[in-house]
Every structure is written in C-alpha cells, then in structure tokens.
Amino acid sequence: MSIGAAAKQSTIAVVGGSYVGMRLAQALLPVLPPSHRIVVVEANSHFHHLFTFPRFAVLHRGGEEKALVPYTHALDGAQNAAIVHAKALSVHADPTNPQRGVLKLDRNHEGADTIEFDYLAIATGTQLRRPWSLPSQHTEPAKAKAEAVQTLREYQDAVKAAQNIVIVGGGAVGVQVACDIAELYPGTKNVTVLHSRTQLMNKFHPDLHAVVADRFAQRGVHTHLGSRVVVPSSGFPSFSQGQTFDVELQNGDKVRADLVLMCTGQTPRSELLATYAPDAITSDGFINVQPTMQISTSAPLARRMFALGDVANSGASKTVRAASGQIDVIKSNILALIQGNTQLQTFTPGPSGIHLSLGLYESIKFGNPATETEQPRNLGIERDLKLDMGIEGTWQKWNVPKGTPWHL
C-alpha cells in the first residue's frame, strides 16, 4: 500500500515491528473499517527474533542467518497496511488538526520524513547489550543483515576459543547462554555466572532458582551470587587469544576471565516521547500507561496514544506472553474510540511467567503464584526445543516464501 495513496484514510501508527508491534497490527487488520489503515514504523530491515539471539551468538555456525527474518511478506494480503522502514525520532502535534499527531522520521519515505497519525501505539521495547540486540544504521537490507550475522559469528568464534567465560547477569539471557555454552562444550570451559542478587532469576519464585541452580550443577556452571560486578569505565576487553584479566566484584572477590558476556541491563526505547510527553516517562525510562493502556500524560493526544510490551510501565512482566493481554485491550479500545464509544477495556497484569531455555533442547515453563499462599506453576523440564530454536517456523509465520535463501 502506498502511504501517499491512502492519505485520506485515518492512520493507526504502530511504532516498533518486533513481536508485540506486529501482533497488534495483525490483530487490528481484520477488524478495522475501510476508512482506517495501519502503518508499522520499524527501523530494522528484518524482524530480529531476539529469543534466538543468545543461541546463535554461541552455537558455532548454527544457522545464525535465520535469526533475522525478512519483513517483505509480513503483511501480504493486507490492503490497508504498510511497513515503513525508518526510525521514529519524535512525536509532534499536527498544527492543522488537533485530533492528529505527527511522527518525525530519520529518513524520507515517499518524499516525506513525517507520518501523520490519528492513533499511535508505541511498541519499541528495550535495548539490550550486544549481541542480544543488534540495531543497524544501514538502510540497505542486505548490508544490515550481513552486519548482524557477522557480529553473531564473531561472538561464536570468541566463545569457541575462550577458556574462562564469565557471564554477568543471572536473568533469562544469562541462564540461557550459560546452559548453551556448557552443553556445547562439556567439560572444556570454565563458565561462571555472576549475579548481584542472592537468587538466580530473582523476579520469580525461589523454586525457579532451585531448578536453574540444579541445572548449573549438572552442567558444571559456577556461580557467584549476592555481589555486583565492578564494570570498568571503558568496559571489559574484547576477546583476544591468550589474554586474561580479572573481573572484580564489589565484595572484593575476583574471577579470572578471557571473555566476558554482559547479560544485564535493558534501556527502554521511549525517547520519541521526550519532547511531546516527557511527563509520561518514568525516571528509568519506561512509559507510564493507564489501565486502558493509554499513555499517562497531559499531552493533548493522550486519549489516542497507547504503549505496550517491554517499554510500557504496565505492571506486567517483560515477556511476549504478558503483552498478549495488552494487545487485546488496545485493539478493543482503538476500535471503541473509532466508533465513538467512551467505555474502554482495562488491562490487569497477571502473575509473571516465562518459557526459559535450559540448554540446547530442554526448557521449563514456569509461572509465579497469584498469591502468597498459592504454589508456582511449574510444568517441569521438557525436551521441546530444537537446535535452531524452531526459527524456520517464524519464517513461515512471516509469510516468507518457502525456499527463500536464509541470507536474504
């Protein structure tokens, strides 16, 4: 669909084309009236399947090209939708129409660097450290993908050559990386996880810590818990064959390493609201939302702006599973506003849950209890993963034609 050709339609702009943003767009498409269209604004040329990045950063030449899926056919068959590959820099009021807003882009699209919108949904997520997030500055898709694949391969090479690997962070990424390395290279590497809390996966019930600790013991993964890492101002050295150094903890302990993998820190991507709705942004960068998932701000377009997923301060855990309920609420509320209804649905966060990889083929589905008197939901360890994390199924979901070369 041409952006210019649909200028008379009302526009729902979805900023962020990762898991949550695309699912919202796909949920809205079948129910939107012909008077409305969806424009997904996404800076990356490919869908980054972030759940697979930890695997493909350590599995040596294991199909890392599959982790970046072309958007080319993602909205095939949709007459009232388009994907614009650009970064949304900021939100502004439309000086000619108080009911509309304007997205400022970092590049021209069809002769303009702005997109007008009637409704806005921000699903920009959070920025992780390399290589768990790999945003690109390239506008040429082939170069952008090649750069990301090369980065994953550089980490694969470092993991293969390193002997003393220190993983900083005992959350989901750190646990997955530690389990994968220990299983890929059994008994040949010293793998140590450093975590500032006394419990691994500390946002979950202690039973999950016990499961992970047991898996670490089986795989020979060491841990140092309860003290923060002292990170040098310039960061830890990149891997260099034969070079070792100390990783120091605040309690004075030191761990010898030749490779450090940083698995901590999430930076919310909320900067596009910094000038238009600064009162919506929390001190740590997340976007405050009301129970209706509308952005909590005094800005004029507040009723027409929503945030969801990891960037939203909704009280829910930062998982795709938790965002599914937010998608349903926002879809319903946008339709209600289009129809002139004032009664909107609300989102109620549920107990945190996670599908956590515990090695190349095994995982656990775990959920926190709803109350202190209840037990956590623990389905036990299952052998339900594939070596490539089932990534080929994602290519099918994104409508990529069968037989398309993985490097595209």
Legacy VTK file of the C-alpha trace (Angstrom):
# vtk DataFile Version 3.0
C-alpha trace
ASCII
DATASET POLYDATA
POINTS 408 float
0.000 0.000 0.000
1.324 3.443 -0.876
1.432 5.864 2.051
0.575 8.751 -0.213
-2.283 6.923 -1.937
-4.010 6.384 1.389
-3.700 9.966 2.603
-7.472 10.321 3.053
-7.668 7.340 5.381
-7.280 7.684 9.123
-3.971 6.234 10.270
-3.084 3.961 13.160
0.683 4.176 13.525
2.397 1.290 15.298
5.979 2.167 16.192
8.042 -0.987 16.541
7.756 -4.053 14.331
9.063 -6.698 16.692
6.917 -9.401 18.306
4.406 -7.162 20.049
4.008 -4.395 17.481
3.456 -6.778 14.580
0.989 -8.865 16.569
-1.017 -5.747 17.366
-1.053 -4.762 13.689
-2.113 -8.260 12.657
-4.850 -8.298 15.311
-6.264 -4.963 14.140
-6.199 -5.634 10.401
-9.215 -7.982 10.140
-11.496 -5.714 12.202
-10.607 -2.207 11.016
-13.185 -0.308 8.947
-12.111 0.589 5.375
-11.733 4.199 6.497
-8.644 3.279 8.532
-5.207 1.927 7.753
-2.212 0.679 9.724
1.347 1.893 9.246
4.053 -0.037 11.092
7.185 2.072 11.566
10.237 -0.141 12.059
13.882 0.890 11.740
15.274 -2.593 11.104
15.052 -4.102 7.639
14.487 -7.565 9.155
12.486 -8.956 12.050
15.004 -9.702 14.813
13.964 -12.926 16.540
15.569 -11.883 19.829
14.632 -15.099 21.647
17.101 -16.898 19.358
19.983 -14.415 19.554
21.550 -15.979 22.691
21.588 -19.357 20.928
23.021 -18.066 17.669
25.656 -15.989 19.480
27.239 -19.159 20.922
26.278 -22.019 18.544
29.161 -22.064 16.072
27.851 -21.655 12.512
24.483 -22.994 13.572
22.233 -21.094 11.174
22.544 -17.571 12.537
21.273 -16.123 9.235
17.836 -17.483 10.146
17.597 -15.209 13.208
16.819 -12.183 11.023
13.602 -12.684 9.063
12.653 -10.530 6.043
9.642 -8.271 6.561
8.972 -8.365 2.822
5.851 -10.534 3.026
4.803 -9.939 6.649
1.621 -8.085 5.688
0.858 -9.911 2.450
-2.800 -9.668 1.504
-3.492 -6.584 3.609
-4.966 -3.769 1.533
-4.886 -1.185 4.312
-1.453 -1.708 5.852
2.189 -0.945 5.164
5.587 -1.195 6.827
7.763 1.920 6.720
11.422 1.191 7.389
12.574 4.225 9.345
13.250 5.189 12.932
10.566 7.287 14.612
12.503 10.121 16.230
9.785 12.162 17.908
6.068 12.863 18.262
4.532 16.265 17.497
1.100 17.842 17.368
-0.380 18.434 13.927
-0.631 22.245 13.672
-3.598 21.977 11.290
-5.630 19.311 13.104
-5.788 18.983 16.914
-7.064 15.404 16.567
-3.941 14.226 14.752
-0.285 13.823 15.578
2.872 13.650 13.505
5.773 11.212 13.686
9.146 12.635 12.692
11.290 10.020 10.907
15.047 9.737 10.500
14.766 9.381 6.720
12.464 10.209 3.841
9.721 7.834 2.810
7.840 8.586 -0.397
9.149 12.129 -0.371
8.459 12.997 3.267
10.151 12.463 6.619
6.907 12.582 8.607
3.807 10.418 9.021
0.528 11.819 10.289
-1.457 9.624 12.651
-4.876 9.529 14.286
-3.922 6.804 16.770
-0.478 5.800 17.981
0.741 2.570 19.586
4.329 2.514 20.833
5.868 -0.964 20.972
9.538 -0.041 20.779
10.688 -2.427 23.508
14.024 -2.169 25.262
17.601 -2.093 24.050
19.778 -4.948 25.317
23.548 -5.149 25.169
25.318 -6.581 22.141
24.874 -9.193 20.815
21.434 -9.733 22.360
20.225 -6.649 20.447
21.766 -5.664 17.121
20.234 -2.460 15.748
21.742 -1.365 12.459
22.433 2.032 10.939
22.370 0.584 7.416
19.333 1.396 5.287
20.277 -1.251 2.721
18.697 -4.552 3.919
21.481 -6.804 2.640
24.167 -4.784 4.421
22.128 -4.554 7.625
21.617 -8.304 7.803
25.204 -9.114 6.845
26.466 -6.843 9.627
24.280 -8.530 12.254
25.221 -12.025 11.088
28.904 -11.113 11.182
28.547 -9.856 14.759
26.907 -13.115 15.854
29.725 -15.074 14.193
32.377 -13.004 15.951
30.810 -13.921 19.284
30.595 -17.577 18.229
34.312 -17.553 17.433
35.158 -15.916 20.755
33.093 -18.441 22.724
34.693 -21.340 20.861
38.230 -20.100 21.534
37.777 -18.848 25.107
38.589 -20.973 28.151
37.337 -18.888 31.078
33.956 -17.374 30.231
32.286 -15.034 32.704
28.595 -14.256 32.232
27.398 -11.149 34.057
23.711 -11.456 34.899
21.608 -14.350 36.155
18.391 -13.461 34.364
16.879 -15.273 31.393
19.591 -14.351 28.868
22.443 -15.199 31.236
20.887 -18.538 32.169
20.273 -19.478 28.538
23.785 -18.524 27.445
25.420 -20.378 30.337
23.418 -23.558 29.730
24.063 -23.491 25.988
27.830 -22.991 26.314
28.140 -25.685 28.971
26.247 -28.168 26.805
28.040 -27.250 23.581
31.488 -27.532 25.193
31.078 -30.044 28.050
33.978 -30.067 30.492
36.260 -27.976 28.288
35.490 -24.443 29.520
35.142 -22.727 32.872
31.755 -20.993 32.780
30.888 -18.678 35.674
27.693 -16.674 36.169
27.954 -13.527 38.311
24.681 -12.154 39.668
24.144 -9.270 42.070
21.184 -10.935 43.796
21.324 -13.998 46.011
18.814 -15.751 43.761
19.072 -16.532 40.053
16.001 -15.459 38.046
15.231 -13.277 41.066
11.976 -11.842 39.684
10.443 -15.286 40.039
9.521 -17.622 42.874
12.577 -19.251 44.537
11.556 -22.610 43.072
12.822 -21.431 39.682
16.182 -20.537 41.214
16.374 -24.081 42.549
15.688 -25.534 39.087
18.335 -23.352 37.437
20.897 -23.962 40.191
20.395 -27.704 39.794
20.876 -27.444 36.025
24.041 -25.386 36.546
25.379 -28.046 38.916
24.675 -30.767 36.330
26.477 -28.814 33.609
29.403 -27.633 35.741
28.473 -23.936 35.642
29.870 -21.950 38.595
28.095 -19.022 40.243
28.983 -16.029 42.401
25.801 -14.543 43.849
24.993 -11.539 46.011
27.589 -9.007 44.864
27.684 -6.605 41.923
30.367 -6.645 39.276
32.680 -3.644 39.076
32.464 -2.767 35.383
35.443 -0.740 34.070
34.537 2.667 32.645
35.718 1.505 29.222
34.019 -1.876 29.541
35.690 -5.258 29.615
38.304 -6.082 26.964
37.198 -7.784 23.778
38.335 -11.371 23.453
41.946 -11.806 22.388
43.613 -15.212 22.245
45.891 -15.674 25.259
44.738 -12.528 27.092
43.226 -12.949 30.564
42.069 -10.432 33.158
40.267 -10.234 36.490
36.568 -9.495 36.861
36.196 -7.832 40.241
33.125 -7.901 42.471
32.142 -5.214 44.965
32.770 -7.645 47.834
36.415 -7.915 46.759
36.222 -11.319 45.072
37.866 -11.717 41.682
37.166 -14.153 38.855
39.709 -14.795 36.110
38.341 -14.459 32.581
39.330 -14.262 28.956
35.790 -13.483 27.753
33.004 -11.549 29.480
29.439 -11.689 28.193
27.269 -8.905 29.610
23.708 -10.149 30.101
22.383 -7.276 32.211
20.635 -4.014 31.552
17.611 -3.042 29.494
17.312 0.506 28.160
13.697 1.427 27.331
13.254 2.958 23.887
10.993 5.805 24.933
12.973 8.747 23.567
10.417 9.569 20.862
8.146 10.969 23.625
10.893 13.023 25.282
9.708 16.379 23.928
5.986 15.799 23.353
5.088 13.908 26.542
8.046 13.978 28.963
5.660 13.572 31.905
4.836 10.067 30.642
8.392 8.785 31.018
9.492 7.258 34.326
12.838 8.027 35.941
14.232 4.796 34.489
12.868 5.466 31.010
9.683 3.409 30.760
6.368 4.835 29.535
3.626 5.163 32.139
0.266 3.844 30.997
-3.231 3.829 32.421
-5.127 0.541 32.888
-6.618 1.183 29.423
-3.010 1.082 28.102
-3.362 4.726 27.053
-0.220 6.722 27.739
-0.427 8.572 31.039
0.316 12.173 30.071
-1.206 15.637 29.982
-0.342 15.951 26.275
-3.370 16.758 24.066
-3.393 13.437 22.195
-3.194 11.284 25.339
-6.515 9.576 24.653
-5.301 8.429 21.229
-1.837 7.197 22.240
-1.014 3.772 23.659
2.117 1.916 24.764
2.594 -1.807 25.190
5.179 -4.510 25.647
8.533 -4.060 27.349
8.598 -0.256 27.036
5.296 0.160 28.912
5.234 0.577 32.682
2.112 -1.557 32.962
2.963 -3.672 35.995
3.284 -6.766 33.803
6.416 -8.846 33.330
8.560 -8.042 30.297
7.577 -11.034 28.174
5.678 -11.528 24.935
3.257 -13.754 26.816
2.375 -10.911 29.198
1.921 -8.497 26.296
-0.738 -10.670 24.654
-3.401 -9.328 27.008
-2.276 -5.775 26.294
-2.727 -6.364 22.563
-6.329 -7.463 23.113
-7.087 -4.401 25.254
-5.540 -1.906 22.830
-7.260 -3.480 19.827
-10.610 -3.243 21.587
-10.020 0.326 22.763
-8.878 1.665 19.394
-11.990 0.178 17.801
-14.140 1.697 20.558
-12.634 5.142 20.006
-13.132 4.864 16.248
-16.802 4.045 16.879
-17.192 6.915 19.348
-17.593 4.711 22.425
-16.334 6.034 25.749
-16.378 2.717 27.622
-12.880 1.250 27.332
-11.439 -2.061 28.447
-8.674 -2.273 31.042
-5.618 -4.473 31.392
-4.935 -6.321 34.631
-1.400 -7.716 34.988
-1.265 -11.359 35.959
1.474 -13.337 37.678
4.794 -13.338 35.834
5.509 -16.360 33.681
8.354 -17.454 31.443
9.376 -20.105 28.934
13.043 -20.467 29.899
15.630 -22.329 27.854
17.799 -24.626 29.989
20.035 -25.999 27.258
20.073 -26.889 23.605
16.885 -28.955 23.673
15.258 -28.508 27.084
13.250 -25.751 28.725
10.826 -25.049 31.531
7.512 -23.198 31.590
7.233 -21.506 34.970
4.753 -19.068 36.464
4.731 -17.124 39.706
1.848 -17.792 42.099
-1.047 -15.337 42.046
-0.994 -15.040 45.855
1.495 -15.777 48.610
-0.486 -18.820 49.702
-0.504 -20.446 46.260
2.172 -22.571 44.649
4.022 -21.513 41.491
3.049 -23.052 38.173
5.830 -25.452 37.264
5.282 -27.801 34.343
8.706 -29.363 34.793
11.605 -29.572 32.373
10.530 -30.534 28.873
12.533 -31.584 25.830
10.694 -29.224 23.498
13.389 -27.135 21.798
15.201 -27.506 18.501
18.842 -26.681 17.944
17.838 -23.663 15.821
15.008 -22.765 18.262
12.411 -23.615 15.602
13.274 -20.446 13.721
12.092 -21.819 10.374
8.533 -21.719 11.707
8.911 -17.974 12.243
9.837 -17.533 8.589
6.583 -19.290 7.713
4.568 -17.083 10.091
6.099 -14.026 8.418
4.877 -15.382 5.052
8.385 -15.737 3.626
8.080 -17.971 0.527
9.390 -21.479 1.043
12.845 -21.890 -0.446
13.923 -18.288 0.155
17.689 -18.317 0.869
18.464 -17.740 4.540
20.907 -14.927 3.803
18.188 -12.677 2.340
LINES 1 409
408 0 1 2 3 4 5 6 7 8 9 10 11 12 13 14 15 16 17 18 19 20 21 22 23 24 25 26 27 28 29 30 31 32 33 34 35 36 37 38 39 40 41 42 43 44 45 46 47 48 49 50 51 52 53 54 55 56 57 58 59 60 61 62 63 64 65 66 67 68 69 70 71 72 73 74 75 76 77 78 79 80 81 82 83 84 85 86 87 88 89 90 91 92 93 94 95 96 97 98 99 100 101 102 103 104 105 106 107 108 109 110 111 112 113 114 115 116 117 118 119 120 121 122 123 124 125 126 127 128 129 130 131 132 133 134 135 136 137 138 139 140 141 142 143 144 145 146 147 148 149 150 151 152 153 154 155 156 157 158 159 160 161 162 163 164 165 166 167 168 169 170 171 172 173 174 175 176 177 178 179 180 181 182 183 184 185 186 187 188 189 190 191 192 193 194 195 196 197 198 199 200 201 202 203 204 205 206 207 208 209 210 211 212 213 214 215 216 217 218 219 220 221 222 223 224 225 226 227 228 229 230 231 232 233 234 235 236 237 238 239 240 241 242 243 244 245 246 247 248 249 250 251 252 253 254 255 256 257 258 259 260 261 262 263 264 265 266 267 268 269 270 271 272 273 274 275 276 277 278 279 280 281 282 283 284 285 286 287 288 289 290 291 292 293 294 295 296 297 298 299 300 301 302 303 304 305 306 307 308 309 310 311 312 313 314 315 316 317 318 319 320 321 322 323 324 325 326 327 328 329 330 331 332 333 334 335 336 337 338 339 340 341 342 343 344 345 346 347 348 349 350 351 352 353 354 355 356 357 358 359 360 361 362 363 364 365 366 367 368 369 370 371 372 373 374 375 376 377 378 379 380 381 382 383 384 385 386 387 388 389 390 391 392 393 394 395 396 397 398 399 400 401 402 403 404 405 406 407
